[in-house]
């Protein structure tokens, strides 16, 4: 396709409702701004990034950054578009915000074809002919520059109003999910969960077995959970040089390895500030190794010590320190709360996770860790052959996005509630832990001392409350 259009990805500024810059939220294993740029460059588009003057650009190529027009600072997205026109007044601009995590390559290609049919006409995404335009998924030709200036000089900085008074062409995408907007943390987590499910790593393998029963022998296929080792390594600056060392080896089910590595470092108290993590990556020549790049602020005795952890998939790290040592390591000490949760809501959790545990249905060998809101909404779920790994994957995923503490959520464990899992939940600031299986005596002791609510033997019609009954309403 012949290309005369430039693309402006709106990437600057923190969302007031989410408390995060949507450009750097990871939906597809990379920040959304880079995911969009990758798609558009596949379509042979010239990509630029719009940032507010004081926004963090996290290493994007400087030559492609266009700072929002200082003349119209504080006027919202229109200042980014005007900044683009000031830099390239004769260009047509396709504007894309990072608000749409399910925007796909085919939909963007279809929109480009649509705009090229009438290159001098304003066009915008629209769910239906009666709905609102999507001004941050729109095409603004060069001829609209002066009209935009007249619009804002009139005292109106709304791009929606601009599109409504123009003869804007409506683009109705076939994939209606492409304009699904993520505006809250819970929406973000739920979309990330759906994306993870649709592209998840194969967690099981097929083997031939002989099934022997009183009725005879049968040669048949069986499904096994994949279990493989993962080495967690870190690099960090020290005395003017870069140190690389192995921190842990864990037996895990492949998938979300970067989150697992980050979650392990955090829940074990080795790194406390997610901002100290510069990058987490799989080693290209070895799919069984994750390398975590740390800055000098991450250094502590745990990272620098010669101790290396080895974790089996069954029990995590055994023989660790006392409950008191766990409490002193947490970044989120106990705070008073007025949390009240209906027991009827909690009893619905097992059914809610069933559709997300397809591999468990086939193999019976995976543990799940799930995050629920106090209203009973499932917002995220992770799985692994190791119950501690499942919790580390969930915690790491949230920690790297700056979502901790998770004190507004309930953690559901699909198996037993052992001490190491309660410890990891406490490190993440979680106050309510529910296990479908039995808790251990040390887990109950930990929950009591930490003033956490611990529930075990969860079923559809009953459950046992071991600690923190004041938060549960019958």
N, C-alpha and C positions, 0 to 999 in steps of 0.2 A: 504494500500500500504506500502510495506517495505521501510523504509527510511534510506538511507545512504548519503543523500545530505544535505548540509547546505545551507541556503539562506542568501544572503547579500543584504540588502536594502540600496541603496546608498542615504544617507540622509544629507550629510554635504555640506554646501556651498550655497551661494546666487547666483541665476540666474542673469547673467549680463543683459539679455534682459528684465526680469520681475522685477528685483530689490527686489526679495523675495526668500527665501528658499522654493523650491517647496515641500519639505517634510512636511511643516507645513501649506500648503494651505488646506482649508476644502472644499472637494467636497461632502462628505458623512457624514456630521454632526460630523466629527472628522478629525484631521490632516491626510493627505494622508499616511504618514508613519505608523500611527497606524491602518488605514484602511487596508493597505496591510498586516501588521503583523497579524491582526485579521483573514483575509482570509487564510493566509498561515498556521497559527496554527490550523485552522479548518481542513486543509489538513495534519496535523500531521508533520509539518516541523519545524526544529530547525532554529529560526530566529536570525540574527545578524544585527546590524546597523552600517553602515560605516559613520564616521564623520571626517572632517578635524580637526586638532589638536586644532584650536582656534574657532571651530564652537559651537554655542549654541545647546544643545541637548534637552532642554525643558523637563527635567524630565524623559526621557526614562530610562529603567532599565540599570544601569551602567554595570552589568555583561555581557550584550549582546552587548555592544558598542565596535567596533574595530576601532581604530584610523588609518587613512590613513598612509601608509608607509612613515616615515620621509625621507627615502633615496630618494624618488621620489616626494617630495613636489613640487607642481606647475605643475605637469604633467597630471592633469585631472583625470578622473575616473579610469584609470589604476592603480593609486596609491592606491585607495581604494581596488581594487581587489588584488593587491600585498600585501597590509596590511593584508588581510584575509588569504592569503596563508602563510604569515610569521607566523601568529597566529596558523593556522591549516594546515600545509603543506601536510598532507595526505588526506585532505577532497576534495570532489568535491563541486563546488560552483555554485549555480544558482544566477545570479545577476539580480536585479530588481531596476530600478530607479523610482523615484516618479513623473516622467514626464508623466505618462499614466493614466489619471483619470478614464478611462472607462475599465480598465483591470479588468476582473471579475473572479470569483472562477472557473467556468467551464473551461475557457481558461487556467488558471494556472494549473488546474488538467490535462488537455490534454497535456500540455507541459511537466509536470512531467512524465507522461506515455511515452511520446515521447523520453525523455532523458534516461529513464531507459531501453529502448530497446537496446541502444548502449551506455552504461555508460562511455566508454573511448573515446567517440567522442565529439568534440566541436559542440554545436548546438546553433542556434539563431533564434529569430523571424524574419520573412521576409514577407512583404505584398504580394510579388509575386516572382517567380523564377528569374525574371530579375531585381528586385529591390535591394536596399541596405539592408544589414543586420541591425538588431537593436542590437548593441553591449551591450546596457544597459538592454536588455531583452534576456539574453543568459545564456548558461550553459558551464562552464569551468571545465572540470574534472581535477583531481590531476595531471594527466600526462602532462597537459598543462602549469604547473607552470614554469618549466625550459624553455619551449619555449617562455613564456611571458617575462622571464628575458632576454633571448637572443634577443628578439624583441626590448625591450626598450634599451638594451645596444647597439643596432645597431644605436640608435639615433631616433627611431620612437616610439612615445608614443600613436599612434592611435590604439584603439581597432578595429575600422573598418578595417584598413589595416591588422591587425592581423587575423581577421576572413576571409578576402579575400584570404590570402595566405595559410590558413589552409584548410583542407578538411572539411569545416563546413557544417553540416547538416541544411537544411532549414526547419523551422517550419512555416507553413502557417495557421494562426488561422482562424477558421470559422467566428468568430466575428471580422470583419476588423476594427471596431471602437476601439477594445481593444488596438491597437497601435497608436491611435490618440494622438498626442503630443500637449500639451498646452505650448506655448512659449511666449505669450504676455498676458497682463492684459485683453484685450478685449476677447481673446480666452478663458481665464480662466473664465470670467464672463458668456460668452455664454454657455460654458459646464456646469457650475454650474446651469444655468437657465434650460437647458435641463434635467439635473439630477433631479432638483426640480420638474419639470413637470411630469416626469415619476413616481415619488414616492410621489406625493403631498398628503397632508392630505385632506380628504373629506371635502369640504367647504359648501356642501348643504345637506339638508335632505328633504325627501318626506313627504307630508301631504295630507290628503283628504280634498277637498274643494267643496263647492257648487257654481258653476258659474251661475249667474243670468243675463240674457240678454233679449232683447225684443223678442227674438225667443224662450224663455223658460228657464228652469233650467237644469243644467247638473252636475252630480256628477263625479268628476275627480281628478286626482293627480296634485299637484302643487309642485314646488321646492322652498325652502326657504334657504337663506344664514344662516349658523350657526353663532350665536352670543353668546359668553360666556365671563364671567369675567376672567381677568388675573391679578394676584397680582405680582408686581415687588418688590422684597426685595433685600437688599444689606447686605453684611457683610464686616467689615473692622476692623483693629487693632486700639485700642485706650487705652493708659495708661496701656499697658501690657496685655490687655484682648481683646477678639473678641466681637464686637458689631454687632447685627443683628437687622435690622429695616425695616419696610414697607415704601416704597417710593411712590408707586402709585398703583391704581387699574384702569384698563381700560377695556372697553367692546370691544372685538375684535373677529375676525374670527380665529379659531385655525390654526396653521401653522407658522413656522418661529418665534416661541415665544421668543427664545433666541436672535435673531436679533432684534426683536421688543423691548425687554427690553434694549439692548445695545443702540439701536438708540434713544430711549426715553431719556436715561441718557445723551447721547451726545447732542442731539438737544435742550434739555432744559438747557444745560450749567452746568449740575451737575457733569459730568466727562469729561475732555477734552482730556486726553492722553489714547489711547487704550492700551498702555503698562501697565497702572495702573490696567487693568482688568485681574485678574489672571485666572478666570474661570467663565463661564456662564452655568448654568445647570437647567434643570427642576427638581423640587423636586419630588423624587421618589414616595412618598405616596400621592401626590397632583398634578395632571396634570394641575391645574389652577394656579400654582405658579412657577415663575422663580427666582432663587437666583443668584445674581451677586456678586462674590468674588472680593473685591478691596484690593489693598495694601495701605500703609500709604500715598503714594503720591497722592492718589485720594481724600483725605479729603478736603472739602471746606464747606463753610457755608450752601450751598444748601443741601448737603448730611447730614450734622449734625443737621440741623434745625428740629424743631418738625412738620413742615408743611408736610402734605400728600396731594398728588394730587388725584382727582377723575376725570376720563375722560369718557364722553359718547362717543358712536361711531359716533355721528353726528357732534360735534363741537370741539373736542379736549379740551384743557385747556382754559377756557375763562377768560377774565378779567386780562390778564397778563400785564406786564410792558410796557413802551413806546418803540417806535422804537429805540430810542437812547440806551436804556438799552440792547436791542437785539444786536445792533452793537458793544457795548463794550464787550459783552460776546464771540463774535466769535473769533475762533483761526485763521481765514483766512480773514483778512481785505482786502479790495479792492486793486487790483493791475491793472495797465494799461495793455491793451491787444489790439491786432489787429485782433480779431475774426471776421470772415465774414462767414455767413451761407446763403445758397440759400433758399428762401421762398418755392421753389418747393420741396426741400428735406423735409422741415418741414411739408408740406401739405400731405406727404405720411405717417406720423406717425400713424394716426388713423387706417389705413388699416393694418399697420405692427403689431399692438398689437392684432388684432382681433383673430388670431389663438391661442393666449395665454390666452384668456379670455373665456374659455368654460363655466365656472361656471356663469359668467356674462350673457352669452347667455341664460342659463337655468333659471336664477333667476332675472336678472336685478338689483341685489342688491349689487354688489361689486364695490369698487373703485380700480383703478390701479395706480401705480407709475412706470414709465418706464424710463430707462436710455438709451440714444442714443449717438452715436459718432457724431462728426460734419459732417461726411460723410453720416449720416442717418442709421447707423447700430444699430439695437436693441441689446444691450448687457445684459440687466437684467430687470426683471419686477417682481413686488410684488403686491399682492392683499389683500384687507381687507374690511370689512363692514365700517370701519372708514377710511376716506381719510388720516387723520393724521397718523394712524397706518401704512397704506401702505407706506407712506414716511419714517416713522421710521424703518420699516422692511428693506427697501432698503438701507437707510443710515447706519443702524446698521450692515448689512451684509458687506458693503464696509469698514466701520470704523474698525471692528474687524480684517480685513485683511491688515490694514495699507494703504488703497488706497486713503484716503482723503488727500488734497482737491479734489473734483470732478469738477475742473474747466475746464477740457477738455471734458465735457459731457453736454448734454441737458436733463433736467428733463421734462417729459411729465406727466401731471395730467389728468386722465380720466374724472374728474368732474370739479367743479368750482375751481378757484384759490383764496382761502381765505388767510387772513393775516398769520395765523399760519403755512400754508404750505410754503409761501414765506420766512417766518422766518426760518423754518427748512432747506430750500434749501440754504439760506444765511449762516447758521451755517456750512453746509457741503462744502462751497466754490463754489457752483454752481452759474453761472453767467446768465444762460438762462433758464427760466421756461416757459413752454407752457401748457395752459389748454384748454381742449375741451369745457369747460363751461365758465361762466363769472367770472372775477376777482372781488374782492370787492374794495371799495374806499381805505380802509386802506392798502390792498395788493399793490395797485398801488402806494400809497404814500411810502410804504416801499421799493418797487422796485426802485423808482426814487431816493430816498435818498441813497440807497445802490449801485446805478449805475448798476442795473441788467436789463436784457432784459426780459420783461414780455409780453407774447402773450396770447390772449384769443379768445374764439369763433372759435377755429380751425376747419376747414372743409377741404375737399379735394380740394376746389377751392378758398378758401379765409380765411382770419384771420385778427384779430385786433391787432395791436402793440401798447401797452400802455406805454412802457418805453424801452429805449435802442435801438431805431431804427437803430443806426449806425452799429449794428452788422448784420443786415438783408439786403440781396441783393435780389432785386425783380427779 
